[in-house]
Amino acid sequence: MHSHDTKWVQEQLALMPSQMRDQVLKKYEAVYSQVVSENAGKIAAEGLARREANTRLRECVDKFGLAYGGQTISPPRVK
């Protein structure tokens, strides 16, 4: 995890059920490490890793955090 993301990640994890936080954090760190290693030698490797890991965390919080809080999201509309 990049040092600039630590506070934001902790805030996002606080929105998750406590029993999911460790698992979600491990997945976040795994995604970050994987993207960095896949882009080894590239200048933007850390930026790509931060973007991917943070996007996945945000999507996870949107999906599970809202449901845990008793909120629901609208299903996708079909045209």
KOLBA-116955 format. One record per residue: y negated, z negated, x of N, C-alpha, C in turn; residue number from 1; residue in three letters. Coordinates in steps of 0.05 Angstrom, whole numbers, m for minus. Each point is the difference from the previous one (the first is absolute). Example, Ala and Ser with C-alpha at 12.3 -4.5 7.8 and 13.67 -1.06 7.14 Angstrom:
@n_py=114 n_pz=m156 n_px=264 ca_py=m24 ca_pz=0 ca_px=m18 c_py=m24 c_pz=0 c_px=18 lumfi=1 mido=Ala .
@n_py=m21 n_pz=14 n_px=m7 ca_py=m24 ca_pz=m1 ca_px=16 c_py=m22 c_pz=m14 c_px=m15 lumfi=2 mido=Ser .
//
This chain:
@n_py=23 n_pz=0 n_px=17 ca_py=m23 ca_pz=0 ca_px=m17 c_py=m25 c_pz=0 c_px=18 lumfi=1 mido=Met .
@n_py=m19 n_pz=16 n_px=m8 ca_py=m25 ca_pz=1 ca_px=15 c_py=m16 c_pz=m24 c_px=m6 lumfi=2 mido=His .
@n_py=m14 n_pz=m11 n_px=20 ca_py=m16 ca_pz=m24 ca_px=m3 c_py=m22 c_pz=2 c_px=m22 lumfi=3 mido=Ser .
@n_py=m10 n_pz=24 n_px=m4 ca_py=m21 ca_pz=3 ca_px=m20 c_py=11 c_pz=m1 c_px=m28 lumfi=4 mido=His .
@n_py=26 n_pz=3 n_px=m4 ca_py=12 ca_pz=0 ca_px=m26 c_py=11 c_pz=m27 c_px=m9 lumfi=5 mido=Asp .
@n_py=1 n_pz=m19 n_px=18 ca_py=13 ca_pz=m26 ca_px=m5 c_py=m10 c_pz=m13 c_px=m26 lumfi=6 mido=Thr .
@n_py=m26 n_pz=m3 n_px=m2 ca_py=m11 ca_pz=m14 ca_px=m23 c_py=6 c_pz=15 c_px=m26 lumfi=7 mido=Lys .
@n_py=m4 n_pz=26 n_px=0 ca_py=5 ca_pz=16 ca_px=m24 c_py=30 c_pz=m1 c_px=m8 lumfi=8 mido=Trp .
@n_py=18 n_pz=1 n_px=19 ca_py=28 ca_pz=m1 ca_px=m6 c_py=7 c_pz=m27 c_px=m12 lumfi=9 mido=Val .
@n_py=m11 n_pz=m22 n_px=11 ca_py=5 ca_pz=m26 ca_px=m11 c_py=m10 c_pz=m2 c_px=m29 lumfi=10 mido=Gln .
@n_py=m23 n_pz=11 n_px=m5 ca_py=m11 ca_pz=0 ca_px=m27 c_py=18 c_pz=16 c_px=m20 lumfi=11 mido=Glu .
@n_py=10 n_pz=22 n_px=10 ca_py=18 ca_pz=16 ca_px=m17 c_py=26 c_pz=m15 c_px=m5 lumfi=12 mido=Gln .
@n_py=11 n_pz=m12 n_px=20 ca_py=25 ca_pz=m15 ca_px=m3 c_py=m3 c_pz=m23 c_px=m20 lumfi=13 mido=Leu .
@n_py=m24 n_pz=m12 n_px=0 ca_py=m5 ca_pz=m22 ca_px=m19 c_py=2 c_pz=9 c_px=m29 lumfi=14 mido=Ala .
@n_py=m3 n_pz=25 n_px=m5 ca_py=2 ca_pz=11 ca_px=m27 c_py=29 c_pz=5 c_px=m9 lumfi=15 mido=Leu .
@n_py=18 n_pz=m3 n_px=19 ca_py=28 ca_pz=5 ca_px=m5 c_py=15 c_pz=m26 c_px=m7 lumfi=16 mido=Met .
@n_py=23 n_pz=2 n_px=m13 ca_py=16 ca_pz=m24 ca_px=m5 c_py=8 c_pz=m11 c_px=28 lumfi=17 mido=Pro .
@n_py=0 n_pz=m26 n_px=2 ca_py=6 ca_pz=m13 ca_px=26 c_py=27 c_pz=7 c_px=11 lumfi=18 mido=Ser .
@n_py=20 n_pz=5 n_px=m17 ca_py=26 ca_pz=6 ca_px=10 c_py=2 c_pz=29 c_px=11 lumfi=19 mido=Gln .
@n_py=m20 n_pz=16 n_px=m5 ca_py=0 ca_pz=28 ca_px=10 c_py=m17 c_pz=3 c_px=26 lumfi=20 mido=Met .
@n_py=m17 n_pz=m19 n_px=6 ca_py=m20 ca_pz=3 ca_px=21 c_py=13 c_pz=6 c_px=28 lumfi=21 mido=Arg .
@n_py=20 n_pz=m16 n_px=7 ca_py=12 ca_pz=5 ca_px=27 c_py=13 c_pz=27 c_px=2 lumfi=22 mido=Asp .
@n_py=13 n_pz=8 n_px=m21 ca_py=14 ca_pz=26 ca_px=0 c_py=m21 c_pz=23 c_px=1 lumfi=23 mido=Gln .
@n_py=m22 n_pz=m3 n_px=m15 ca_py=m21 ca_pz=21 ca_px=0 c_py=m13 c_pz=1 c_px=28 lumfi=24 mido=Val .
@n_py=m5 n_pz=m23 n_px=12 ca_py=m13 ca_pz=m1 ca_px=26 c_py=18 c_pz=13 c_px=21 lumfi=25 mido=Leu .
@n_py=26 n_pz=m5 n_px=m1 ca_py=19 ca_pz=12 ca_px=19 c_py=0 c_pz=31 c_px=m3 lumfi=26 mido=Lys .
@n_py=m1 n_pz=9 n_px=m25 ca_py=m1 ca_pz=29 ca_px=m5 c_py=m26 c_pz=12 c_px=10 lumfi=27 mido=Lys .
@n_py=m22 n_pz=m14 n_px=m4 ca_py=m26 ca_pz=8 ca_px=10 c_py=1 c_pz=4 c_px=30 lumfi=28 mido=Tyr .
@n_py=11 n_pz=m20 n_px=14 ca_py=1 ca_pz=1 ca_px=29 c_py=19 c_pz=22 c_px=10 lumfi=29 mido=Glu .
@n_py=22 n_pz=4 n_px=m15 ca_py=19 ca_pz=21 ca_px=7 c_py=m13 c_pz=28 c_px=m2 lumfi=30 mido=Ala .
@n_py=m15 n_pz=4 n_px=m22 ca_py=m13 ca_pz=26 ca_px=m4 c_py=m21 c_pz=4 c_px=22 lumfi=31 mido=Val .
@n_py=m15 n_pz=m20 n_px=6 ca_py=m21 ca_pz=2 ca_px=21 c_py=13 c_pz=8 c_px=26 lumfi=32 mido=Tyr .
@n_py=21 n_pz=m14 n_px=8 ca_py=14 ca_pz=5 ca_px=25 c_py=12 c_pz=28 c_px=1 lumfi=33 mido=Ser .
@n_py=12 n_pz=8 n_px=m22 ca_py=13 ca_pz=26 ca_px=m1 c_py=m20 c_pz=22 c_px=4 lumfi=34 mido=Gln .
@n_py=m23 n_pz=m1 n_px=m14 ca_py=m20 ca_pz=20 ca_px=2 c_py=m12 c_pz=1 c_px=28 lumfi=35 mido=Val .
@n_py=m5 n_pz=m23 n_px=12 ca_py=m10 ca_pz=m1 ca_px=28 c_py=20 c_pz=13 c_px=19 lumfi=36 mido=Val .
@n_py=25 n_pz=m6 n_px=m3 ca_py=20 ca_pz=11 ca_px=18 c_py=4 c_pz=30 c_px=m4 lumfi=37 mido=Ser .
@n_py=m2 n_pz=9 n_px=m25 ca_py=3 ca_pz=29 ca_px=m6 c_py=m24 c_pz=16 c_px=12 lumfi=38 mido=Glu .
@n_py=m23 n_pz=m13 n_px=3 ca_py=m24 ca_pz=14 ca_px=9 c_py=m8 c_pz=m10 c_px=28 lumfi=39 mido=Asn .
@n_py=20 n_pz=m10 n_px=15 ca_py=m5 ca_pz=m10 ca_px=27 c_py=m15 c_pz=21 c_px=17 lumfi=40 mido=Ala .
@n_py=m20 n_pz=m8 n_px=14 ca_py=m15 ca_pz=18 ca_px=17 c_py=m24 c_pz=13 c_px=m14 lumfi=41 mido=Gly .
@n_py=m1 n_pz=m2 n_px=m26 ca_py=m23 ca_pz=11 ca_px=m14 c_py=m22 c_pz=m21 c_px=m2 lumfi=42 mido=Lys .
@n_py=m24 n_pz=10 n_px=2 ca_py=m23 ca_pz=m18 ca_px=m1 c_py=m2 c_pz=m14 c_px=m27 lumfi=43 mido=Ile .
@n_py=7 n_pz=13 n_px=m22 ca_py=m3 ca_pz=m10 ca_px=m27 c_py=25 c_pz=m15 c_px=m10 lumfi=44 mido=Ala .
@n_py=18 n_pz=m7 n_px=18 ca_py=25 ca_pz=m13 ca_px=m9 c_py=m5 c_pz=m26 c_px=m16 lumfi=45 mido=Ala .
@n_py=m17 n_pz=m17 n_px=11 ca_py=m5 ca_pz=m25 ca_px=m14 c_py=m14 c_pz=4 c_px=m27 lumfi=46 mido=Glu .
@n_py=m19 n_pz=19 n_px=m1 ca_py=m13 ca_pz=6 ca_px=m25 c_py=19 c_pz=10 c_px=m21 lumfi=47 mido=Gly .
@n_py=18 n_pz=18 n_px=8 ca_py=20 ca_pz=10 ca_px=m18 c_py=18 c_pz=m22 c_px=m10 lumfi=48 mido=Leu .
@n_py=8 n_pz=m18 n_px=18 ca_py=17 ca_pz=m22 ca_px=m7 c_py=m14 c_pz=m19 c_px=m20 lumfi=49 mido=Ala .
@n_py=m24 n_pz=m6 n_px=6 ca_py=m16 ca_pz=m18 ca_px=m18 c_py=m2 c_pz=12 c_px=m28 lumfi=50 mido=Arg .
@n_py=m7 n_pz=26 n_px=0 ca_py=m3 ca_pz=13 ca_px=m26 c_py=26 c_pz=0 c_px=m16 lumfi=51 mido=Arg .
@n_py=22 n_pz=7 n_px=12 ca_py=25 ca_pz=1 ca_px=m14 c_py=9 c_pz=m27 c_px=m10 lumfi=52 mido=Glu .
@n_py=m1 n_pz=m20 n_px=18 ca_py=9 ca_pz=m27 ca_px=m7 c_py=m18 c_pz=m12 c_px=m21 lumfi=53 mido=Ala .
@n_py=m26 n_pz=3 n_px=2 ca_py=m19 ca_pz=m11 ca_px=m19 c_py=3 c_pz=14 c_px=m28 lumfi=54 mido=Asn .
@n_py=5 n_pz=26 n_px=0 ca_py=3 ca_pz=14 ca_px=m25 c_py=25 c_pz=m9 c_px=m14 lumfi=55 mido=Thr .
@n_py=22 n_pz=m3 n_px=15 ca_py=25 ca_pz=m9 ca_px=m13 c_py=m3 c_pz=m29 c_px=m10 lumfi=56 mido=Arg .
@n_py=m14 n_pz=m17 n_px=15 ca_py=m5 ca_pz=m27 ca_px=m10 c_py=m16 c_pz=0 c_px=m25 lumfi=57 mido=Leu .
@n_py=m21 n_pz=15 n_px=m1 ca_py=m17 ca_pz=2 ca_px=m23 c_py=15 c_pz=9 c_px=m25 lumfi=58 mido=Arg .
@n_py=17 n_pz=21 n_px=4 ca_py=16 ca_pz=10 ca_px=m22 c_py=20 c_pz=m21 c_px=m9 lumfi=59 mido=Glu .
@n_py=12 n_pz=m15 n_px=18 ca_py=19 ca_pz=m21 ca_px=m7 c_py=m14 c_pz=m22 c_px=m16 lumfi=60 mido=Cys .
@n_py=m23 n_pz=m8 n_px=9 ca_py=m15 ca_pz=m21 ca_px=m15 c_py=m8 c_pz=11 c_px=m28 lumfi=61 mido=Val .
@n_py=m8 n_pz=25 n_px=m1 ca_py=m7 ca_pz=11 ca_px=m26 c_py=24 c_pz=0 c_px=m19 lumfi=62 mido=Asp .
@n_py=23 n_pz=6 n_px=11 ca_py=24 ca_pz=2 ca_px=m16 c_py=11 c_pz=m28 c_px=m8 lumfi=63 mido=Lys .
@n_py=3 n_pz=m17 n_px=19 ca_py=14 ca_pz=m26 ca_px=m5 c_py=m20 c_pz=m23 c_px=m5 lumfi=64 mido=Phe .
@n_py=m23 n_pz=1 n_px=13 ca_py=m19 ca_pz=m22 ca_px=m3 c_py=m11 c_pz=m2 c_px=m28 lumfi=65 mido=Gly .
@n_py=m6 n_pz=23 n_px=m12 ca_py=m10 ca_pz=0 ca_px=m28 c_py=21 c_pz=m10 c_px=m19 lumfi=66 mido=Leu .
@n_py=24 n_pz=9 n_px=3 ca_py=22 ca_pz=m9 ca_px=m18 c_py=5 c_pz=m29 c_px=3 lumfi=67 mido=Ala .
@n_py=m1 n_pz=m11 n_px=24 ca_py=4 ca_pz=m28 ca_px=4 c_py=m22 c_pz=m17 c_px=m14 lumfi=68 mido=Tyr .
@n_py=m24 n_pz=11 n_px=0 ca_py=m23 ca_pz=m14 ca_px=m13 c_py=0 c_pz=4 c_px=m30 lumfi=69 mido=Gly .
@n_py=20 n_pz=13 n_px=m11 ca_py=1 ca_pz=4 ca_px=m28 c_py=m15 c_pz=24 c_px=m10 lumfi=70 mido=Gly .
@n_py=m11 n_pz=16 n_px=18 ca_py=m14 ca_pz=24 ca_px=m8 c_py=19 c_pz=24 c_px=1 lumfi=71 mido=Gln .
@n_py=m7 n_pz=20 n_px=m14 ca_py=16 ca_pz=24 ca_px=0 c_py=m18 c_pz=24 c_px=7 lumfi=72 mido=Thr .
@n_py=12 n_pz=21 n_px=9 ca_py=m15 ca_pz=24 ca_px=5 c_py=9 c_pz=21 c_px=m20 lumfi=73 mido=Ile .
@n_py=m18 n_pz=19 n_px=m6 ca_py=7 ca_pz=21 ca_px=m18 c_py=20 c_pz=19 c_px=12 lumfi=74 mido=Ser .
@n_py=19 n_pz=10 n_px=m16 ca_py=19 ca_pz=19 ca_px=11 c_py=m15 c_pz=27 c_px=5 lumfi=75 mido=Pro .
@n_py=10 n_pz=16 n_px=18 ca_py=m13 ca_pz=26 ca_px=5 c_py=1 c_pz=17 c_px=m25 lumfi=76 mido=Pro .
@n_py=m21 n_pz=15 n_px=m4 ca_py=m2 ca_pz=18 ca_px=m24 c_py=13 c_pz=26 c_px=7 lumfi=77 mido=Arg .
@n_py=15 n_pz=10 n_px=m20 ca_py=13 ca_pz=26 ca_px=3 c_py=m16 c_pz=20 c_px=m16 lumfi=78 mido=Val .
@n_py=m5 n_pz=23 n_px=12 ca_py=m16 ca_pz=20 ca_px=m14 c_py=18 c_pz=19 c_px=m15 lumfi=79 mido=Lys .
//
